[in-house]
Amino acid sequence: MKQPLRLCLIGLTCFLAGAFVSNHDDPKKPLTTDMVEAASRLFGIEFTPAERDSMLNDLTSKRNDYATIRTVDLTNDVAPALYFNPLPAHFKMPTGPSSFKASVAGKVSLPQNRDELAFYTVAQLGELIRTKQISSEDLTKFFLNRLKTYDPKLHCVVTLTEDLALKQARQADAELKAGKYRGPLHGIPYGVKDLLAKKGYKTTWGSVPYKDQVLDLDATVVQRLEAAGAVLCAKLSMGELAMGDVWFGGMTRNPWDIETGSSGSSAGVGSSVSAGLLPFAIGTETLGSIVSPSTVCGVTGLRPTFGRVSRHGAMALSWSMDKIGPMTRSVEDCAMVFNAIYGPDGEDPTLIAAPFRYAPVASLKGMKIGYLDKAFASTYPTKDNDAATLETLRKLGATLVPITLPTFNYGALRMIIGVEGGAAFDELTRNNKDDLMVRQGKNAWPSTFRSARFVPAVEYLQANRIRTKLINDMYQTLQKADVDVYISPSYAGGNLTLTNLTGHPCVVLPNGFTAKGLPTSITFMGNLFAEGSVLAVAKAYQDATDFHKKHPNI
């Protein structure tokens, strides 16, 4: 059991901030001006003795309100009545119909060595199924076997959904035999990060307090992939409550170096796709959870615009920053999967209806592409590979336009995730269930959720007001540069933090290797709801390289 809170600075502030008070303390103990003084020091604000005294009645009333609020059972799926809107002032929403045109598949044949199927793209596997060179059932058994064989080494699977997968695969085969073809995902095996619900199976969120949790619903993303004919084979590991690559089953491994982690929090997604255990999988990102494991594992990931993909049936960490997207072998695979999952569903109120138009571009000749000149000029580990990416774009005919991101210490706004996460998992902190979590360090969620209770509501709102300024500044930056797409180092320059705060889409893909033979990545960014443009440009670059065709030897 935790030790009783003492009447120290934090203990005093606990009374005022409504934080956890142990059963050994009296929650009705009168507040004093000394407590107010101690708390105000924590917030960095000074009040006179008279001002502190005048606040006591109101603070006591608020503490009583906290107690009233806590009588309501708020499950993780209940969002606050405040919805984040990424649209800047004067932004013109794209209009018109959606359209999707994939590359010509060409002739695809079964390899003599069936193991090579592990690294075929979704498009290639889809063509094999469409032309009946392989059945969905046989393909599903192939990937189920790989999951079983390599998971003991990689620790990327939480739950194997084998019975469901075989049932769905047989249905896909029967439909195809009857002349019903659902499209490029028909009969294709896939996995989902274990924060997406599937009825009848555990949804553990990677965390000990929830390791036996079963949610009686299907996430919208799962429903839409089923409607597209895809076959769910596994619930994949994630860093505990969407942080890192450590979960209650251990650390998910990087197939390129199994002594290291696959990064997170979409840890199992990146690891399984990289190792050829699945053709594609669904990850999520709040602050790098698609970009980072895609980079480490050498796969291609799409983080869509905030408000593009429904989060119904997904664990909430940060209501204003969580996003869902695919991780695959190629850019066009990302486009195919995204085409099946985007759009309003009547469940997630943050969704915005906008068309998705995708078609490969024949050439980048004459196209203006922005690049973060200061970021690329800085000193960072993957500088040489990124410089080579810029040179490749020039050789492809693109005109590179230097752009500068809005100036601010974006890291100061990361408190938004902590505050929203602290609310989403309030019961863990108040009921001591956070003690059950695997990671307990100073930078782990238990500590973050506790300290989030000391962030004044005023400061949280001020942080979001700054987000509004950044959203408008980003819009003006891209408008001034007259570019729909720009390129950024995946980590250097602050772009990752900024664009997660503003809700912009990105495609991250391999662009080389380190001296140790580990993958590196580059990020293509775009305007809000411009996924089609970003994907098309990223595909043109990817087609000119072969980094995505390399795979680890496990």
Secondary structure, 3 states (H helix, E strand, C coil): CCCCCCCCHHHHHHHHHCCCCCCCCCCCCCCCHHHHHHHHHHHCCCCCHHHHHHHHHHHHHHHHHHHHHCCCCCCCCCCCCCCCCCCCCCCCCCCCCCEECCCCCCCCCCCCCHHHHHHCCHHHHHHHHHCCCCCHHHHHHHHHHHHHHHHHHHCCEEEECHHHHHHHHHHHHHHHHCCCCCCCCCCCEEEEECCECCCCCECCCCCHHHCCCECCCCCHHHHHHHHCCCEEEEEECCCCCCCCCEECCEECEECCEEEEECCCCCHHHHHHHHCCCCCCEEEEECCCCCHHHHHHHCCEEEECCCCCECCCCECCCCCCCCEEEEEECCHHHHHHHHHHHECCCCCCCCCCCCCCEECCCCCCCCCEEEEEHHHHHCCCCCHHHHHHHHHHHHHCCCEEEEECCCCCCHHHHHHHHHHHHHHHCHHHHHCCHHHHCCCCCCCCHHHHHHHHCCCCHHHHHHHHHHHHHHHHHHHHHHHHHCCCEEEEECCHHHHHHHHHHHCCCEEEEEEEECCCCCEEEEEEEECCCCHHHHHHHHHHHHHCCCHHHCCCCC
